[in-house]
């Protein structure tokens, strides 16, 4: 493909992508605040003995996973750009969305943007430690990387932030420490007062299930295999998920997000099919979808 063909394809690609930017983003805010409020209510309801614990457990798992979807839009300022009247809403959505997974928004945003800047770079991509040769080992690593002494997941992020040394990185480290202390303090207090099972099923276990689910579908599945794939059209896969579009968090079309982070998650599928001929011409394997 000569440079003139590449230039024309690029112009056409940008023109198509423009059609899918923006749109109504208020549902993300409603979902974020509504789900967070419901999740918070589980704690007093459990103490009062009026909580349906199995239902609360299932919903808490959903909130943990779904919260990352809403925070993900805020990470890219898709809810409110800097300097606009909705900027406060963007930051508020991000802040509440990641509390259930004990992952402060400041850290989540910094590390996710680093992932975009250095996708699949062995030393610079914060998510490179999620790589595994197959899906079964990938699921295992989502758990293993969170274990003490393992340089993966949030432990890996902390090391990267410490090396960055910027004011934003220092703030993220402080907020991570505070949120983790709140998490552990809540679990300890509830267990001390006879609500250990409730605490485990409302927060501890959903958090771990949510983190594993997120890391599998957002990190491993769209980027495997990572080695040597750092080009614009090769660092992210198109893949067919056994659980479908919604349950895979829309990540089957994650290539659209990496190409155009300003396209909201709920529009990536539509954008992918509009861009599919161009992606195919660019050498992207579009056969799965």
C-alpha positions in Angstrom: 0.0 0.0 0.0 1.6 3.3 -1.1 1.5 6.5 1.0 -1.2 8.0 -1.1 -3.5 5.1 -0.5 -2.7 5.2 3.2 -3.4 9.0 3.2 -6.8 8.6 1.5 -7.8 5.7 3.8 -6.8 7.8 6.8 -8.9 10.7 5.7 -11.9 8.4 5.1 -11.4 6.7 8.5 -11.3 10.1 10.4 -14.4 11.3 8.6 -16.3 8.1 9.5 -15.1 8.1 13.1 -16.2 11.7 13.6 -19.8 10.6 13.2 -19.6 8.5 16.4 -18.0 10.9 18.8 -20.2 12.6 21.4 -23.9 12.0 22.0 -25.9 11.7 25.2 -23.6 10.8 28.1 -26.0 11.3 30.9 -26.9 7.6 31.2 -23.3 6.9 32.3 -23.7 9.5 35.2 -27.2 8.1 36.2 -25.8 4.5 36.2 -22.7 5.5 38.2 -24.5 7.4 40.9 -27.5 5.2 41.0 -25.6 1.9 41.3 -23.2 3.4 43.8 -26.1 4.6 46.0 -27.7 1.1 45.9 -24.4 -0.5 46.7 -23.9 1.8 49.7 -27.4 1.0 51.0 -26.4 -2.7 51.2 -24.3 -2.0 54.3 -26.9 -0.5 56.6 -29.5 -2.9 55.3 -27.3 -5.9 56.1 -26.7 -4.6 59.6 -30.5 -4.1 60.1 -31.0 -7.7 58.9 -33.3 -6.8 56.0 -31.0 -7.5 53.1 -31.4 -10.3 50.6 -27.7 -11.2 50.7 -27.6 -13.5 47.6 -29.2 -10.8 45.5 -26.9 -8.1 47.0 -23.9 -10.3 46.2 -24.9 -10.7 42.5 -25.7 -7.0 42.2 -22.4 -6.0 43.9 -20.5 -8.1 41.3 -22.4 -6.3 38.5 -21.7 -2.9 40.1 -18.0 -3.6 40.4 -17.7 -4.5 36.7 -20.1 -1.9 35.5 -18.4 0.8 37.5 -15.3 0.4 35.5 -17.2 1.0 32.3 -18.5 4.3 33.5 -15.1 5.3 35.0 -13.5 4.4 31.7 -15.5 7.1 29.9 -14.5 9.6 32.6 -10.8 8.6 32.2 -11.0 9.8 28.6 -13.1 12.9 29.6 -16.0 11.7 27.4 -18.6 12.9 29.9 -17.1 16.4 30.4 -14.0 17.9 28.8 -11.6 20.1 30.7 -13.0 23.6 30.8 -16.6 22.7 30.1 -19.5 23.0 32.5 -19.8 19.2 32.8 -16.2 18.7 33.9 -17.2 18.3 37.5 -19.7 15.6 36.5 -16.9 13.8 34.6 -14.7 13.8 37.7 -17.5 12.8 40.0 -18.5 9.8 37.9 -15.0 8.6 37.8 -14.5 9.1 41.5 -17.5 7.0 42.7 -17.4 4.4 39.9 -14.1 2.7 41.1 -14.7 2.7 44.8 -16.3 -0.8 44.9 -13.2 -2.3 43.3 -11.0 -0.3 45.7 -9.2 1.4 42.8 -9.1 5.2 43.1 -9.9 7.1 40.0 -6.7 9.1 40.1 -4.6 5.9 39.8 -7.0 4.2 37.3 -6.8 7.2 34.9 -3.1 7.6 35.1 -2.4 3.9 34.5 -5.0 3.6 31.7 -3.7 6.5 29.8 -0.1 5.1 30.2 -1.6 1.9 28.7 -2.8 3.9 25.7 0.5 5.7 25.2 2.5 2.5 25.4 0.2 -0.3 24.4 2.0 -3.7 24.5 5.4 -2.3 25.3 7.0 -4.9 27.6 8.5 -2.2 30.0 6.1 0.8 29.6 2.6 -0.7 29.3 1.3 -1.0 32.9 -1.0 -3.9 31.8 1.7 -6.0 30.1 1.9 -8.3 33.2 -1.6 -9.6 32.3 -0.3 -11.4 29.3 -0.7 -15.2 29.4 -0.5 -17.9 26.7 -4.2 -18.9 26.9 -7.5 -17.9 28.5 -7.2 -20.3 31.4 -3.9 -19.0 32.5 -5.1 -15.5 31.8 -8.0 -16.0 34.3 -5.4 -17.4 36.8 -3.1 -14.4 36.4 -6.0 -12.0 37.1 -5.9 -13.6 40.6 -2.2 -14.3 40.9 -1.1 -10.8 40.0 -3.0 -9.4 43.1 -1.1 -11.6 45.5 1.5 -10.0 47.9 5.0 -9.9 46.5 3.9 -10.3 42.9 4.8 -7.5 40.5 1.4 -7.3 38.8 -2.0 -5.5 38.9 -2.2 -2.8 41.5 1.2 -3.7 43.0 2.8 -3.0 39.5 0.8 0.2 39.3 2.2 1.5 42.6 5.7 0.9 41.5 5.1 2.7 38.2 3.6 5.7 40.0 6.5 5.8 42.5 8.9 5.9 39.5 6.9 8.6 37.8 7.3 10.9 40.8 4.9 13.6 39.5 2.4 15.5 41.7 -0.4 13.5 40.0 1.3 10.2 40.7 2.0 11.1 44.4 -1.7 12.1 44.8 -2.8 8.8 43.3 -0.6 6.9 45.7 -2.0 8.7 48.7 -5.6 8.2 47.5 -4.8 4.5 46.9 -3.6 4.2 50.5 -6.6 6.0 51.9 -9.1 3.9 50.0 -7.4 0.7 50.9 -7.4 1.7 54.6 -11.2 2.5 54.3 -11.7 -0.9 52.7 -9.8 -2.9 55.3 -11.3 -0.8 58.1 -14.8 -1.5 56.9 -14.2 -5.2 56.6 -12.6 -5.4 60.0 -15.3 -3.4 61.7 -18.1 -5.4 60.2 -16.4 -8.7 61.0 -15.7 -7.6 64.6 -19.4 -6.8 65.0 -20.6 -10.2 63.6 -21.1 -9.2 59.9 -18.1 -10.9 58.3 -20.2 -12.9 55.8 -22.1 -9.8 54.8 -18.9 -7.8 54.4 -17.4 -10.5 52.3 -20.4 -10.9 50.0 -21.1 -7.2 49.6 -17.5 -5.9 49.1 -14.6 -8.3 49.4 -15.6 -11.1 47.0 -17.4 -8.9 44.4 -14.3 -6.7 44.3 -12.1 -9.7 43.5 -14.5 -11.2 41.0 -14.9 -7.7 39.4 -11.2 -7.1 39.1 -10.6 -10.5 37.5 -13.5 -10.0 35.1 -12.2 -6.5 34.1 -8.6 -7.6 33.7 -9.6 -10.5 31.5 -12.0 -8.7 29.1 -10.4 -5.2 29.1 -6.7 -6.2 29.3 -6.0 -9.8 28.1 -8.7 -10.6 25.5 -8.3 -7.5 23.3 -4.5 -7.5 23.3 -3.4 -11.1 23.3 -0.8 -12.0 22.1 1.0 -8.8 23.1 4.6 -9.6 22.0 5.8 -7.4 19.2 2.3 -5.8 18.5 2.7 -2.1 19.0 1.5 -0.6 15.7 -1.6 1.5 15.5 -3.6 -1.2 13.7 -2.1 -4.2 15.3 -1.9 -3.5 19.1 -5.6 -4.4 19.7 -7.6 -7.4 18.5 -11.1 -7.9 17.2 -12.4 -11.0 19.0 -15.5 -13.0 19.4 -16.6 -13.3 23.0 -18.5 -16.4 24.1 -20.6 -14.2 26.5 -21.6 -11.7 23.9 -21.2 -7.9 23.4 -22.7 -6.6 26.7 -21.3 -9.2 29.1 -17.8 -8.7 27.6 -18.2 -4.9 28.4 -18.2 -4.1 24.7 -14.5 -5.1 24.4 -15.0 -7.2 21.2 -14.6 -3.9 19.4 -11.8 -2.5 21.6 -9.8 -1.6 18.5 -12.2 1.3 17.9 -11.5 2.6 21.4 -7.8 2.5 20.9 -8.0 4.2 17.5 -10.6 6.8 18.8 -10.9 7.0 22.6 -13.4 9.8 22.2 -16.0 7.4 20.8 -18.2 6.3 23.8 -18.3 2.6 24.7 -21.9 2.2 23.6 -21.1 3.4 20.1 -18.0 1.3 19.4 -19.9 -1.6 17.9 -21.7 0.7 15.4 -18.4 2.5 14.7 -16.6 -0.8 14.1 -18.9 -1.9 11.4 -18.8 1.5 9.7 -14.9 1.3 9.8 -14.6 -2.4 9.0 -13.7 -2.0 5.3 -11.0 0.4 6.1 -9.6 -1.7 9.0 -9.6 -4.7 6.6 -7.7 -2.7 4.1 -5.2 -1.7 6.8 -4.5 -5.4 7.5 -6.6 -5.8 10.6 -8.0 -9.3 11.0 -11.7 -8.6 11.0 -12.7 -12.3 10.5 -14.0 -12.8 14.1 -16.7 -10.2 13.7 
